[in-house]
C-alpha cells in the first residue's frame, strides 16, 4: 500500500509516515486507497491482520497477532434501548481488553520499523496498558507518562508489563504537544492518541463490522468519544470501504461523550467545525474516566466524521451511564466499562429524538471491558443463605417440582 | 449431528442428552463423529460457531455468538521458558474473560432447548460469571450456588448479571452430586463443570488450534486442570479430529495443577486411573483459585486423556505461578490469571525433565484473563516523578538525542 500521509482537511500530503500533524495544524492519517480487489484478495485468517494489505506494516509476531478480530453479535435484548436492531461489537475481547490494541498492534511495530527502539505514550488508562503490553511483546523499552495523582489501581494494571513509568507533575493536559516535541528531539516515539499508525489500526474495526454484516451495511455506528482518535479511525475505515466501491450508503457515525467533559457535543450543537477546549472549571468528575477529555486533539476531525456521515454527537450523565452499564450486563450479557456503556445511553437519547428507525441496524461499540476496574468488593450485593441440605426445599418453593 | 451420549470408559450409550453421568459412574459426553467433509463444509465465519455442525445446538443469538474464536499467537518471548516454540491460545479474549464461555454458549441454550427456563451452576468463579452472563443474554433465570464465605470481589463480578445468588452453608464440595439430584427433581438445569453440552463447547478450542496451525499439528497442548472438564473437552476435540482423519499424531495433553490441590498429579505419578479425593487437611491455600479442586468430578477422564495422548500432569507452587504470570506479561504481553500462568510454569518443569523438544510446538492455553482480580491498588509499583518542563532533560539522560 501507499504509505503517504494526508490531511483530511486541506488535502496536503507528506511522504514521512512518522509525522503526526499537518502544517495546517490538523492530524494526519495514512493513505491506503483500496480497490474492490483489496477485498477479494483478503487471506482467510482471523483477526485484524486479514486486512494486512491495507496497513502500513507487515503482521508482527507476538501479542499484535491477538489484536482485533472481535465478534459482532446481534443482541435483541438491547433493541428496546436503541430503538433499532442492536448489534454489539465487543472490543473488550482484545488482549488488553480494549480497542487500543488495534492501534498499538500497528503503531508499536511501525515505530520500531522506523528505527526507534523505545516507544512511549501519554495515558493513564487503556492506551498505557496496551502500549506497554505491545512493547513488552516485542522486547522493547516503553516509557509511560502518567499524571502525578494516578490511582494505585491503574498504576498496577500498567506496571505488570514493566514499562518505565514517569509521573508527570505540572499541567498533564499539555503533554500531547510535549510528546510530539519529545519524539522529535529524542530517540523515542511517543505514540499519542492520534498517531497515524494507530488510526490505521482502528479502521480495521469498521472492516470487520462490514464483513460480519454483509450483505447488509450498518446504519449507525455508535462509539464513545474522547480524543477523537477512534472516531477518526472509524471514518478512515468508512472512506476506505467507499474507495473500494463497497458502500452504497455511509453508516452514521454517532459519538457519545460524558456530560462532565463534552467539548465535541458543544461544538456539534453550536454548528462549529472545531471544539473549544474546556477549562478545568467547566470540567466535571465522571465514572467514565476513559472519555473525560476536555481538549481532544482530533476533535475537529471527529466532528468532520460525524457531519460527513450524517451522524450526531450527544452527551450523557453518569446516572444514564450506570443504567446503560447495567443493561449491557443484564439484557445483553456483556461486561463493559462505563465509557463503553455510554454508547447505549447515547443511542437511547437519539432514539428518543426520533433519529433511529425501527429497522436501523445499530452497532454499539463498547471499546473496553468492564472487568478491569470492577470487583472492588464494595458493591452491595443481595444474596440468600441456605444450608446444603435445605436446597431442595428452597428450589421447591422457588420453582416447584418437575412434572412426571 | 448425532446427539447420543457415550461413556469414554465403558462405551455405554444413552439417547437422553441431558444425562450427565454413565451408570458406570463416569461422566458422559456428546458424540459428533465428524468426517473429513465436516471440515470441508465449515462456513467461513469467525468464532466457535464455525463448528456448529459438530455442536448439539444451532447457533443462538446474543452473547453466545461472541464466545470462542480466540487468537492463537506465536510468542517467541516465551520460547526459553517452554523449551520449544511457544504459542498462546488466549482464552481471556472471551466475553466474560474465560474459556468457560465456550461451554456456557452451548450448555445454556441446550438446557433451554430441552425445556428448562431456569439454569444454574455451582461455582464462585469464572463458571458462575459465564453462566450468569449467558442466561441473562437469553433472558432466562439463573441460580448460582456459591460458598457461604465467598469474597466480595467475586460476588460483585457474578452479581452484575443479576442471577439469584444462593450462599450455601455446609460442605460446598458435595454440591456437585447435589446439583445432579436437584436438576432431576426441580425444573432447573444446574450446569456443572462437566455437563456434556459444556464439554462439546470446550472441544472447539482444539478445532481452532488445529485450524490456526495447519498444516502443522501442535505437539503439546498445556492447560490448567481443576475439575477435568476442560481437559475432557480438549480430548474430545482431539478424538473428533482423529475421527475426521485430520491428525497424523495426537498432541500431548499436559495438565498443570497447583501444588495446593493436586489429586491428578498424585494419581498420574502413582500410575492410578482415578484420583483420590484430597481431604481439607491435605489441601492448601493458593493464589490459583480457579484450579484449587481437591475432588475433580472428571478426574479419571482427564487422566485418561493424558495417558491416551502421551501427555503428563505436573504441579507447581505459587512462587512458580507468580514468576510465570510475570513472564506472560513481560515477555509475552499477556495478562493472565494465576491458574492460567500455571501452564507456563508446568511446561518449564517438563522442559527441565527433557520432555519438550526444541522444535516442539507448545500451545499454552491461558484459560482466563488476569484483569478480573488485578488492580487492587495494593501492589508496590516503582515510578519516578518529573515535572513536565523537565521531561526533555530526563529523556536526554535516559536516551540521549536523535542523531541529526
Interface residues (C-beta under 8 A of the other chain):
Chain A: X44 X46 X47 X61 X62 X63 X65 X66 X69 X71 X73 X74 X75 X76 X77 X88 X90 X92 X93 X94 X95 X96 X97 X118 X133 X134 X136 X137 X139 X143 X145 X146 X148 X151 X152 X153 X154 X155 X156 X157 X159 X160 X161 X162 X164 X165 X166 X167 X168 X169 X170 X171 X172 X174 X175 X178 X181 X182 X184 X185 X186 X187 X188 X212 X326 X329 X330 X331 X332 X333 X334 X335 X369 X370 X371 X372 X373 X374 X375 X376 X377 X378 X379 X381 X382 X383 X384 X385 X386 X387 X388 X389 X391 X392 X394 X395 X396 X398 X399 X400 X401 X402 X403
Chain B: X44 X46 X47 X61 X62 X63 X65 X66 X69 X71 X73 X74 X75 X76 X77 X88 X90 X92 X93 X94 X95 X96 X97 X118 X133 X134 X136 X137 X139 X143 X145 X146 X148 X151 X152 X153 X154 X155 X156 X157 X159 X160 X161 X162 X164 X165 X166 X167 X168 X169 X170 X171 X172 X174 X175 X178 X181 X182 X184 X185 X186 X187 X188 X212 X326 X329 X330 X331 X332 X333 X334 X335 X369 X370 X371 X372 X373 X374 X375 X376 X377 X378 X379 X381 X382 X383 X384 X385 X386 X387 X388 X389 X391 X392 X394 X395 X396 X398 X399 X400 X401 X402 X403
